[in-house]
Amino acid sequence: MAVSTQTHNHAFAAPFALLVRLGAKVHAGIRALQMARMLSTLSSMSDHQLAQVGISRSDIPKYAATLMENE
């Protein structure tokens, strides 16, 4: 029995699309966890330690976002 290429491709398209969406959600979840961990770590540092890195406490969210962009 011959299966058309279009039918064959469609059979794989839906599961593949599902895997792509799932992968994107997992990636977003991992990134959110990394950001939360980074914010927590930076927030637990003393003002002196933050100054050594070159940031102030109010700069933590922006600094963490910048680090995440460069990753």
Phi and psi in degrees as a GROMACS rama.xvg file:
@    title "Ramachandran Plot"
@    xaxis  label "Phi"
@    yaxis  label "Psi"
@TYPE xy
-88.3636  134.942  ALA-2
-109.202  128.535  VAL-3
-66.5106  152.231  SER-4
-61.7265  -37.6592  THR-5
-64.1943  -44.2543  GLN-6
-65.7187  -42.8167  THR-7
-62.2946  -45.4857  HIS-8
-64.5432  -38.9046  ASN-9
-64.8566  -34.3143  HIS-10
-62.9021  -30.0572  ALA-11
-95.5024  -18.9745  PHE-12
-66.119  -45.5185  ALA-13
-64.6393  -50.1957  ALA-14
-63.1785  -36.78  PRO-15
-64.0637  -44.3746  PHE-16
-61.2616  -39.7676  ALA-17
-62.5869  -43.5173  LEU-18
-64.3577  -38.0856  LEU-19
-63.6378  -45.6447  VAL-20
-64.392  -41.8289  ARG-21
-63.1855  -43.5519  LEU-22
-61.0271  -40.1338  GLY-23
-64.7675  -39.4158  ALA-24
-68.3999  -40.6738  LYS-25
-63.5058  -43.8801  VAL-26
-60.9961  -44.5527  HIS-27
-62.7988  -39.2557  ALA-28
-65.0458  -41.7149  GLY-29
-64.616  -42.7524  ILE-30
-62.0709  -40.1885  ARG-31
-64.4158  -40.7607  ALA-32
-65.2157  -40.8801  LEU-33
-62.5506  -42.2961  GLN-34
-65.0842  -43.1927  MET-35
-61.984  -41.6826  ALA-36
-65.3689  -41.3483  ARG-37
-65.1377  -43.9124  MET-38
-61.2244  -41.98  LEU-39
-64.0694  -45.2013  SER-40
-63.4652  -47.3565  THR-41
-64.9542  -39.1425  LEU-42
-67.1328  -27.312  SER-43
-81.5747  -9.00661  SER-44
-75.96  151.381  MET-45
-73.9056  163.563  SER-46
-60.601  -36.1233  ASP-47
-63.2878  -45.397  HIS-48
-63.0917  -42.5331  GLN-49
-61.6307  -41.1274  LEU-50
-62.4464  -35.5626  ALA-51
-64.6904  -32.2112  GLN-52
-77.7951  -21.8185  VAL-53
100.037  21.304  GLY-54
-131.382  160.885  ILE-55
-106.237  169.223  SER-56
-57.8633  -37.3477  ARG-57
-70.9201  -15.6783  SER-58
-86.5455  -7.02547  ASP-59
-55.1495  -51.2824  ILE-60
-59.7967  -43.2368  PRO-61
-66.9423  -41.4237  LYS-62
-63.0715  -43.9278  TYR-63
-63.1584  -42.5564  ALA-64
-62.0793  -39.803  ALA-65
-64.2609  -42.6034  THR-66
-63.2004  -38.9504  LEU-67
-67.6174  -35.8473  MET-68
-65.8545  -36.3255  GLU-69
-82.562  -5.02139  ASN-70
